[in-house]
Amino acid sequence: MIDTIEKEDNIISEEEAAQYDRQIRLWGLDAQKRLRGSRVLLVGLRGLGAEVAKNLILAGVKGLTLLDHEQVTEESRRAQFLIPVDADGQNQAQASLERAQLLNPMVEVKVDTDAVESKPDDFFFQFDAVCLTRCSKDLMVRVDQLCASRNIKVFCGDVYGYHGYMFSDLGQEHHYVEEKPKVVKGSNEANDGPEAKKGKVDPNETTMVKKTISFCSLKEALEVDWTNEKAKSSLKRTPADYFLLQVLLKFRTDKGRDPQPDSFAEDSQLFLQIRDDVLETMGLSSELLPNTFVRYLQMQKLMGGLDAPHRNFFFFDGLKGSGVVDYFGSK
C-alpha cells in the first residue's frame, strides 16, 4: 500500500464520500485519502492488467496511466473485458480507455502507447506506484531499482495458464497499521491471585497497531544463492512456482515471448531445456519442476497503508485452487 504524502487538497468531497462509503468504512478515511492522492502506472493491458486497472479505478486512486504498445488481437480481446469486440488492430491501452474511465469518472485515466522499454528513467518518477505485467526480467529489475531510489512502490505480476505470481517491493521502511484484539490489563488486587494480573484479550474490542516492515529488491529476490546451507534447509518449503517463474522469465528473455498454444510441441521442448539450464545454474535438480508443468502453461490490495502487505511473493496454483505467500531475499 502506498504511503505517499498528499501533494494536493486532502479533503474528501461529499461526492467522493458517497462513492467510496463502503471502503471508507472498511479501511478508514486516512487510507482513502492516501489512495485518492496516488498516481499509478500500469504496464500491460491483457487479462491481468485489466483486472488490476478495474480494482485501482474502483478503489479511487488519483490517476491511472495505462501503458501498452501492443495491438489488440482476437486472443487479447477475449482475455479481458475492457476492450470492445470491434477493436481488433487498435492499441490495447487506447481500446481499454473508454470502459476503464466509465468505471469511475472521478479517477483520471490516461493512455500511453509507447513501449515501456523506451521510457527514460525519469518517466517513472512521476508516479507513486508502478505495476508491471508482461514485462521481461531485465526491465522489471531496472524499474524496481529506479523506483527504490525514490521510494516508489513496485508491483510485478503475471499469469501463465493455471499459474500466476505477484511480487511487491514497498521499500526499506513500509509503514502500515494492523487491527489487533485489545488486551485488557489485569487487576492488581492481592486477593485476585497471579492469574488475574495478566493481561486478557477482549474479543469485543480492537486497537490499531503501527508497524514497519522492510522489503528487498526484485533482483535480490530472484538471485537467491541455493548453494548455502540456510537456503538448502528451506528448499523443501519453497513453492515450486518460484522456480517455474525463473524458467518462464528466462524463456521470455531468450525467445522474446511466452510459450504459445499454437506451438505447443516446440515450446514444450524449449521449456524443458530452459528448465534444465536454469536449475543447473542454480545448483538444483530438474526434479523440482516435473515435466507435467508444461501442459498447464498453455491455457489462458495495497495502496492505503492498512493491514500487513504480502512480503514479497504471492504464487497461485490454479490446479490446487490455492495460493501461498513466501519471502525471498535478505530478511
N, C-alpha and C positions, 0 to 999 in steps of 0.2 A: 504494500500500500504506500502511496506517495505521501510523504510528509513534508510537502512544499510550503513555503511561506506565501500567503496570498499577496499578489502584486497589485490587485485591484480591489474595489469595494467588496468587502466580505459579508455584506448584509444579504440575507436570503429574502427575496421578494415574496409577496403573497402568492403570486403565480407559481414560483418555484416551490414554496411550502406545500401548495396543493398538489403539484406534480409529484413531489418526492416524499409525500407524507408517510407512506409505508416504510420507506428505508430510513427516514429520519428517526422514526420510532424504533427501527431495528438497530441502527448503529450510531444514532445521535446526531445532533446539529453540527458539532465541530467537525466530525468526519465528513458530513455532506458539504461543509464549506471548503474543506481541502479538495474534495472531488471537483467542485464547481470552479476551483481556481487552477485546475490542472490541464495542461495541454499534452496530448498524447500522439505519438507517431505509430501507425500500424502498417507494417510492411507485409504484403501478400494478401490477396483477396480471393483465395479459394475457400474451401469449406470451413476450415478452422478460422481463417481470417474473418469471414463473415460473421461467425458466432461471436468472436471477440469484439468486433465492431458493434454488433447489436447490444451486447452486455455493457460496453462502455458508454454508448449513447443513451441507453435507458437509465444507466446509473447517474448520468448528469455531469459528465466532465465538461470543462470549459470549451475545449476544442479538440477535434479529432482529425488528423490528416491521414487519408488513405493513399498509400503509395504502392503502385504496381505498374510495371511497364508492359506486361503481357496482354495479349488479346484474348477475348472471350472465344472459347470453343464449345462445342456441344457438351463435352465432358465437364469442363469447368462450370458451365451454366447449370448443369444438373447437380453439381457438387455443393451449390449454395443457393440461398433464397433471395438475395438482393438483386440479382441480375435478371432482367426481363427475358422472356422467351425469344424476342426478336433482336437480341443484342449481339449475335454472333459476329465476330470480326471487330467489334468495338474494344476499346481499352477496358480492362476488367475493373479498375478503380472508378473510372468515369461511369461505366454502366451500373455500378453499385450505388452511386451517389444519391439519386433521387429517392429510392426506397429507404436508404440509410437515414437521410435527412428527415423523412416523414416520421421516423420512429420517435423523434424528439426535436421539435423546432427550436428549442432553447439551447441546443448544442450546435456550435459552429463546425460544420463538417466540410473539409476541403479535400481536393484531389490533387495528387502529384503523379504524373505519368512517366517520370524518369526512372531509369534503372537505379536501384539503391546503391549499387557498386560505384556509380559515377558521382555520388554525392560527396562534397568536400567535408572535412572534419567538422567545421563549424555549423554545418547544416543541422546536426543532431543536437547542438547545444540550445536550440530554441524550445526544446520540449522538456517536460518534467518526467516523462516515462517513454520508453521505446519498446514496442512489441514486435518481435521478428518471427515471421513464419516463412517457410520455404526458402531459407537462406543457406548459403554454404557455411561450413565451419569457419573458414578464414574470415568471412565477413562478420559473422556473429562475434568472434573473438575480437576483431578490430573495433566494432561498435561498442562492445562491452567495456573494453579498455578506455575508449574515448569518454564514454558516459561516466565511468567510475571517477575520472578526473574532475567531473563537475557535479558529482553526487546525483546523477540522473539514474532513475530506476530502469532496469532492463529485464525483459521477459522474452524467452525464446520458446518456441513450441512447434510441433509438427504432428501429423497423423500419417501413419503408414499402414493402410489396411486395418487390421484388428489391433494395431499397436499405436501408442502415442506417448508423447512426453511433454513436460513443461519444465523449464529451468528459470530460476529467478536470481537476480543479483540486486539486492536492495541496499548495498553499500556496507561500509565498515561499522557504521553505527545507525542501525534502523530502530527507531523508537516506535513503540506501539503500546496500547493498553489492553489488558485482558480482564474479563469479568471473572471473579473468583467468589466462592461462598465465603460469607463473612464469619470470622472467628470471634466468638463472644468470650470475653475474659471470665475466668473462674472466680469464685468467691474467695475472699481472704479470711473468712471467719474460721476460728480454730476448730469449732466442732463440726465443720463440714468435711474434714478429712483431706488428705493429699490429693485425691482424685478431683475434688471439687475445685481445686486451684488451677487445674489445667484448662487451657482454652478449649472451647467446644464449637463445632461448626454448626451454624444456624442455617438450615436449608431454605429458610424463608427470606433471608437477606443476602445480598451480594455486595461486593465492593470492587472498584476498578483499580487494578494494579498496573503501574507504569513499568515497562520492561524495555530492555535494549538487547538487540541481537546483531551479530556480525555475519557477513556473507563473504565468500571468496569469489574470485573471478571465474568466468567460464573456462578460460584457458587452464587454470589450476585444477578445476573440477574434472576436466577431460584428460588431464595428464597425470593421473594417479600412478605412482610407482608400485606396481603389483608385485615387485620382487622383494620388497622389505617385509619384515616379519609381521608388523602391525596390519598391513594391508592383506597379507596372506591369511591371517587369522579371521578376517572379516569376509573372506571370499564366499563362503557358504551362505552368508546372509545377504549377499549382494544380488539384487534382481538381475536376471539375465537381460532385461531390457536395456540396462546401462551399456552392455557390450553390443547389443543389437543396434543401439543408437550410434555407437562408434563405427560399426561396419557400414551403416546406411549413410552416415556423413562422409565416409571415405568413398563410397560408391558415387555419391553426388559430386564430390571433388574430382574423382577420376573421370567420370563419364559426363559430367555436366547436366545430369538429370537423375531422376529416381527410377527404380525398377518399374517397368511398364507391363500392363496386361497383354498387350498385343505382341510382346517379345518375351513371353514368359520363359520359354525353354532356354533361350540365350541368356537372359538376365539371371535365371536361377543359377546357372553355372558361374556367371560373373560374381554373383553374390557370395557363393560358397568359396570361390578363390580369394575374394577380398576378405572374407571372414577368416580364412586360414592365415592370410598375411597379417591382418590386424592383430589377431590374438597371439600369433607367434611373436610379433614385435613386442607385445606386452609381456611375453614370457608365460602365456597361458595356453591351456589346451582348447582345441576347437570343439571339444565336447560341451563346453559351456553354452554353445549355440547349436543345438541339433539341426540336422538338415530340414526337419519339419517346419522350421521357422519360415522357410522360403514361401510356402504355399499360402501363408496368411498375410503377405505383403502386397498382394495384387488387388485387393478389394478396398474398393474405396469406402480470487476475489481480492482486488488488492489495492485500493487506492485511497483509503481514508484513515489509515493508521489504527485500525481496530482489529483486535484478535491476532494471535500468533500467525505469521505467514509461513507458507511452505518453504523449507530450507533444506536443499536448494533445488532438488529434482523431484518431479512427480511423474511416475510411469503408470500408464494404463494398459491393461491387458484385456482386450475385448473377449477373448476366449474364456477367461475366468470371470469376466464381468466385475473386476475389482482393480483398484489401484494401490500404489504404495509410495510413500514419501521417504526419500533417502538422501543422505548428505555425502558429498564427495569433495575432497579438498581439505585444507588445513582447518582445524577446529577453532 
